[in-house]
């Protein structure tokens, strides 16, 4: 997967570190922060979360039950932009089937 290739992994790992810091400051897990941010985007967003453990289902339920503070949503919005992620999500052949754009 291009996003995990040697030329992209370091920059993308920095984005994960930023997300982790925001989550830690808010006393949330990264999963809770991510789900809470998605839910704050629109009432029509319904994240489909997969998990193997009951404790993760419970953790995810907290994100749905307790909306993120606007300041936390703003911190995530300020820290991330679509163009910050390096590398395509899928290999070129898969991107072509999906009608994706060329790699950045």
CORGISUL-V310555 format. One record per helix or strand. SS is the DSSP state (@ for helix, = for strand). FROM is the first residue (numbers start at 1). TO is the last residue. Records with the same first field share a line. If there is no record, write none. Layout:
SS = FROM-TO, FROM-TO
This chain:
@ = 2-4, 6-25, 30-41, 54-65, 70-79, 82-84, 92-97
